[in-house]
Amino acid sequence: MDEIFVPIKDKQDVKLMNPLVWAYIGDCIYELYIRTSLVNTTKLKVHELHIKASSYVKASAQAQTLKKIEEDLKDEEKDIVRRTRNTENHHLPKNANHTDYMYATAFEGLIGYLYLTKNYTRLKEVLEMCN
């Protein structure tokens, strides 16, 4: 099957992006990964799928996921996480504390960066570490 969502930026352009852009796309990629995984492995009804997916993609869960996999990341990936976590973000959702939100954004930044640089093999490895 041909890819339907293919990033067109080269790696150097991606490196120059605001890390919150990485997080923006990473949020979507991670949620799609979780939703697809749930559809593939469960027989839940739509509302139950939503509840279960939400438990994985909320800020506190993503922050814990990052902490779980952080020591297994490569140096470049740790730098991506650090850059994204330290990027000033004026948005804070009602249901998340500041620290969790910063770490969740850093996690999404890593996922987005790997996706945008077309490093699909490593993206798959990182996503599988999250389970």
N, C-alpha and C positions, 0 to 999 in steps of 0.2 A: 504494500500500500504506500502511495506517495504521502509525504508529509503535508499536512494542511496548514500547520502553523510553523513557519520557518523564519527565525529571526534573520534579518539581512545586514545587520551591522557587523563590521569586522571586530576582532578582539580588541584592537587598540581603541576603537570608538567606544566600545562597551566599558573599557577601563576608565574612560574619561567621563562617563555618565555620573550624575548624582546618584549616590548609593540608594537613595529613596526610590529611584526609578527601578533599580534592581529589585527592591522589596515589593514595589507595585506589581511587577510581573511575577515575582516569586510567590506572592500571596495567591495569585490565580493558579499557577502551576501546582502548588502544593495542595490547594483545595481540589483541583481536578484529579490529582493523584489519589487523594483520600477518597473522594466520591467514587472514582473508578474502582478502587480497591474494595470498597464496601459493596458496590453493585456486583463485583465479580465473586465475592466470597460470602455473601449473606443473601438471605431471602426476605430482608426487612421491607416493610411498607415505606412509602415515600416519607411520611412524617417521621418514622423511626430512623430512616436514613439521614434525614436532616439533623435530628437530635444527636445521633452517633457521630456524624461528620463534624458537627459543631464542637463536640468534646475534644476533637483532635486539632481543630484549626483556631481555637480560642488562644488568646495571647499567653495565658499561663501554661497551657499545654505545649505550645511552640517553644516557649522559654525553657521548659524542662527538657524538651527534645533536644534543643541545642546544647544544653549542659551535658546531656547524656552522650552526645556524639563528638563534642568539641575536642577531646584529646585524640580522636582518630582522624581529625582533619589535617590536611597538608598545610604547610606554612602559608602558601598563597591563600588558601581558603580561610585560615585564621585571620589573615590580614583583611580579607573581604568582610568577614564577620565584624572585626574591630572597626573598620571604616564605616560600616553601616550602623553599628550600634552607637558610634560617636557622632553621627550626623544629626544636626539639630532638627528636631521635628516638633512642630507646634501643635500637633494633633494628639490627643490622648482620649481613647474611648472611655465611656462611662464604666465599663465592666472590667477594667484592667488597671493594675497598679503600674506606676511609671517604670520600675525596673523590669517587670515582666514584659511590658510593651516594648522597651528598648531591645531586650533579648529576642523577642518574637520578630521584631523588625529586622534584626541582624540575621536571624534564621531565614526569613523570607528573602533577604538580600543575597544570601549565599545561594539559595535555590534559583533565584532570578538570574544571578550572575552566571551560574553554570548553564542555565538554559540559553541565555542570550549569547554566550560564547560558544554555543553548540557542543558543549562538552557533555554529551548525552550519556556516555558510558559512566563518567564520574557522577553525574546527576542521579542516575539509577542506583549506583552504589550508595550514595549519601541517603537517598530516599529509603533504601532497604535497611540502612543502619537505624533508621528512625523507628522501625517496628519493634 
